Structures are given as structure tokens and as C-alpha cells.
Amino acid sequence: MRADDAPEIPGHLDRLLARVLDSPGLLRPVFQPILSLSSGTVVGFEGFSRFAITPRRPPDAWFAEATRAGLGADLQARAIRTILSTTAE
């Protein structure tokens, strides 16, 4: 088993969160279309974040852990910057 595949204990999650904040490529934007109910046409897109880091956890778990570690606002700001920079391309 590689070190990256080893289960993390909660005390190490703060270091992983700091790594995500320092390495923008570990936070990946994904987009979902928003459709008009009346016409069925795409009227916009909603941006979400996915984490390219182990252990694999759903995004809400990462954001909740960041909040518990006092990094919630930093992670949210990083996610917003990543999404906005992608949409500007």
C-alpha cells in the first residue's frame, strides 16, 4: 500500500487542507448547467468543487472539516477563485 492510499486519521486532515490551499490544482472545478423550466434552454452554470487528494471524501466533508479547523473561509475563497478563474478562460 502506498502512503497516499493509507487511511488518514482526523488529526492529519488539517495538513491535507493546508496542502489543498497551497496547491490550487488539488481543488478542481466542475460545472452543471442550469436549465430554464419553461424553455429547457441552458441559462447559466453552477460551479462545484472536487478534491483531487486522498483520502477520497465528498466535498461537503472537506468543507466541514475546513470549518472545524478554522480554515472554512479560506477554503471557500480558494474554491470561488478557482471557479471564477476557470470561467474567465
C-alpha positions, -999 to +999 in steps of 0.1 A: +000+000+000+013+034-010+014+061+017-012+081-003-036+052-001-032+048+037-063+058+057-059+093+073-067+099+109-086+131+116-056+149+131-039+148+097-067+164+078-056+199+087-023+193+069-042+180+039-064+211+039-033+233+040-020+213+011-052+220-009-050+257+000-013+258-012-018+237-043-047+251-064-046+221-087-059+198-059-092+217-060-109+211-093-139+230-106-169+212-122-199+228-138-235+218-140-259+236-164-289+255-151-319+250-173-350+272-178-380+252-168-402+269-194-379+266-224-354+238-214-325+260-226-293+265-206-295+298-188-263+295-167-240+272-150-234+263-113-199+257-102-188+230-077-155+219-063-140+184-063-109+174-044-080+156-061-065+143-029-067+112-008-084+101+013-114+104-011-141+122+007-172+141-006-168+178-010-191+186+019-169+166+042-138+186+032-156+219+037-170+208+071-135+197+082-121+231+070-147+249+091-138+228+122-101+236+116-108+273+113-100+272+075-136+273+062-134+308+048-100+302+032-112+270+015-144+287+003-124+316-011-100+293-028-129+274-044-146+306-056-113+319-071-107+285-088-142+285-103-141+322-114-106+317-130-119+288-149-149+307-162-127+335-174-107+313-197 
